[in-house]
Amino acid sequence: MANWSGFVMVALTTDAHPEPYLWRLLIDRMHQRRGIGTATLDLLVEQCRVWGDRTLITSWEPGKGSPEAMYTRYGFAPTRNIVDGETEGRLTIE
């Protein structure tokens, strides 16, 4: 069994917010760059499919240490919306 730390926080869809929102995906810095974030996104996307969602929204701060590269590599595309100084990205779930 792997011994690493992290957590995921997701806001589910509501009448006011029709897309699920990935609030936080944090993996302990000692365990980053090992595919854990990508594997976590795979599980989350599969769960979104089960829920019937076809998109997933998240956001990131640009700059050093930003998860932007991981999210865009995974398929999140910037929406051109800036929310509280963060770039919003949307993943289309196929």
C-alpha positions in Angstrom: 0.0 0.0 0.0 1.3 3.4 -0.9 2.1 5.8 1.9 1.4 9.4 0.7 -0.7 12.3 1.8 -3.1 14.5 -0.1 -6.7 15.4 -0.5 -9.4 16.4 -3.0 -12.2 18.9 -2.4 -15.0 19.1 -5.0 -18.2 21.2 -5.1 -20.9 19.2 -6.6 -23.5 20.6 -9.1 -26.5 22.6 -7.9 -29.2 24.5 -9.6 -27.0 27.7 -9.3 -23.8 25.9 -10.3 -24.4 23.4 -13.1 -20.8 22.1 -13.3 -18.8 20.4 -10.6 -15.9 22.5 -9.4 -12.5 21.0 -8.3 -11.7 23.4 -5.4 -8.5 21.7 -4.3 -6.2 18.9 -5.3 -3.2 18.7 -3.0 -0.6 16.1 -3.0 2.2 16.2 -0.4 5.2 17.9 -2.0 7.4 14.9 -1.1 5.2 12.8 -3.4 4.5 15.1 -6.3 5.7 14.3 -9.9 4.9 10.6 -9.4 1.6 10.5 -11.3 -0.5 10.7 -8.1 -2.3 13.9 -9.2 -3.1 12.4 -12.6 -4.4 9.2 -11.1 -6.5 11.2 -8.7 -7.9 13.2 -11.6 -8.7 9.9 -13.4 -10.7 8.8 -10.4 -12.5 12.1 -10.1 -13.4 12.2 -13.8 -14.8 8.7 -13.6 -16.9 9.7 -10.6 -18.1 12.8 -12.5 -19.2 10.4 -15.3 -21.1 8.3 -12.8 -22.9 11.5 -11.6 -23.8 12.3 -15.2 -21.5 15.4 -15.5 -19.9 16.2 -18.8 -17.5 19.0 -17.6 -15.3 19.8 -14.6 -14.1 23.2 -13.7 -11.0 24.2 -11.7 -8.7 27.2 -11.3 -5.1 27.9 -10.7 -2.8 30.7 -9.8 -0.2 31.4 -12.5 3.5 31.4 -11.7 6.1 29.4 -10.0 4.7 26.3 -8.3 1.5 26.5 -10.3 -0.3 23.3 -11.2 -1.2 24.9 -14.5 1.0 22.5 -16.6 -0.5 19.4 -15.0 -4.1 20.6 -15.6 -3.5 21.7 -19.2 -1.6 18.5 -19.9 -4.6 16.6 -18.5 -7.0 18.5 -20.9 -8.3 21.5 -18.9 -8.6 24.4 -21.3 -8.5 28.0 -20.0 -12.0 29.6 -20.2 -10.6 33.2 -20.3 -12.3 33.8 -16.9 -10.2 35.0 -14.0 -11.7 34.2 -10.6 -10.1 35.8 -7.6 -6.9 36.2 -9.5 -6.9 32.6 -10.7 -7.2 31.3 -14.2 -10.3 29.1 -14.7 -10.0 25.9 -16.7 -12.7 23.5 -18.0 -12.3 19.9 -18.8 -14.7 18.3 -21.2 -15.5 14.8 -20.0 -16.1 12.4 -22.9 
